[in-house]
Amino acid sequence: MPTDVPDDVTTKRDRDTVSATAVVESTPEEIFEFLRRPANHAVISGDGSVRDTTGGDERLAAGSRFGMKMKIGVPYRVSSKVREFEENRTIAWSHFGGHRWRWVLEPTGAGATRVTETFDQSTAVFPPGLRLAGFPKRHEANVARSVANLRDHFAR
């Protein structure tokens, strides 16, 4: 699991959230289309835990459900649901734990987009348990790397 934060990615953390932001050289529409497809999530996984899809909607919309193959030590599967959805601006999902992964896209002009990913445990079933486990700090490098991976994908 990476522990470093790329130089060109800004992070911010408070009691229940950690965010990472970078400028991606692509339009919000192109980035959103990429993010809304679970098959692409392994490409951007900051800690490498996302492996593949297991089913569900191929192109996410409000209320969509999708499954992912994961691995943190041992392989497992998780099902998630889209909780926030604003076309070309915001998409967020959560699984059984209730905490969310949110992506926000803001056009900067000239075809670039400010992209922010946030891990938000305020919506979790039991936020104090996550705090005791060291979150959200434990996800700081992960969200930073996810944003950097997205940036790098569009730089190609």
Secondary structure, 3 states (H helix, E strand, C coil): CCCCCCCCCEEEECCCEEEEEEEECCCHHHHHHHHCCHHHHHHHCCCCCEEEEEEECCCCCCCCEEEEEEECCCEEEEEEEEEEEECCCEEEEECCCCCEEEEEEEEEECCEEEEEEEEECCCCCCHHHHHHCCCCHHHHHHHHHHHHHHHHHHHC
